[in-house]
């Protein structure tokens, strides 16, 4: 590039774009096992929920069904996020993982509304519950949900999409524990209102577990700076580089639930080795701030020949 004001994209200059391609390889089997196990459990739980006349079991079956849908969506998103870019989708379909996490959180809240409504209705019209069946099926749920959660435990911190799958399964295991306890209490006290009360507790557990996922996925969908990325630290680092007089038009956002992108303009009046400089900055951004896809525009700062219209902080 001969023009000092030209757009210098570090992807073509030693860009250390270290995408993590382990997602679909590591979690394909986990998703397959999770979907099959939970789909089978939904059928068992719903059937015996009606037989035992237990709203807690039926409510948990509905929740588990939403989790099967959620797992399938998360699985599809992992696959879609690895699709190659096209002329129309120049970033590929990476953002599908963000949309999957967002849709899953909304779906869970809708399920919570249905469970709560039915639980309130049951308070006024309590029904007999077969506690033995209720506890047996719930115990199976503890085993299945705990095993499924463990399949996603290793990726829960690095990927919001995987975190959603993990939290759903872990919450389900705790919910099943609650159903077992409810069965024991009803068996001992014969207080039928315990069943809808457990359903409301289930709803609260799901809501609490889902709220963080909803907030984080909504933030990523709105191009907020991903949690864990210190934008002030990034700006300080860029400003501290020898030869950089000014940093402006800095933007950081999530391309997917595992990849972070950055664009920035650097004012550098002097001559510099463009390729080596961009390669070094790209490597540092990856190592220090987990930024995978930096795009850097170099400007000489000569206001007589070029004035950047994106310099003010309030201009996008």
Secondary structure, 3 states (H helix, E strand, C coil): CCCCCCEECHHHCCCCCCCCCHHHHHHHHHHHHHHHHHHHHHHHHHHHHHHHCCHHHHHHHHHHHHHHHHHHHHHHHHHHCCCCCCCCCCCCCCCHHHHHHHHHHHHHHHHHHHHHHHHHHHHHCCCCCCHHHHHHHHHHHHHHHHHHHHHHHHHCCCCHHHHHHHHHHHHHHHHHHHHHHHHHHHHHHCCCHHHHHHHHHHHHHHHHHHHHHHHHHHHHHCCCCCCCCCHHHHHHHHHHCCCCCEEEEEEEEECCCCCEEEEEEEECCCCCCHHHHHHHHHHHHHHHHCCCEEEEEEECCCCCCCCCCCCCCCCC
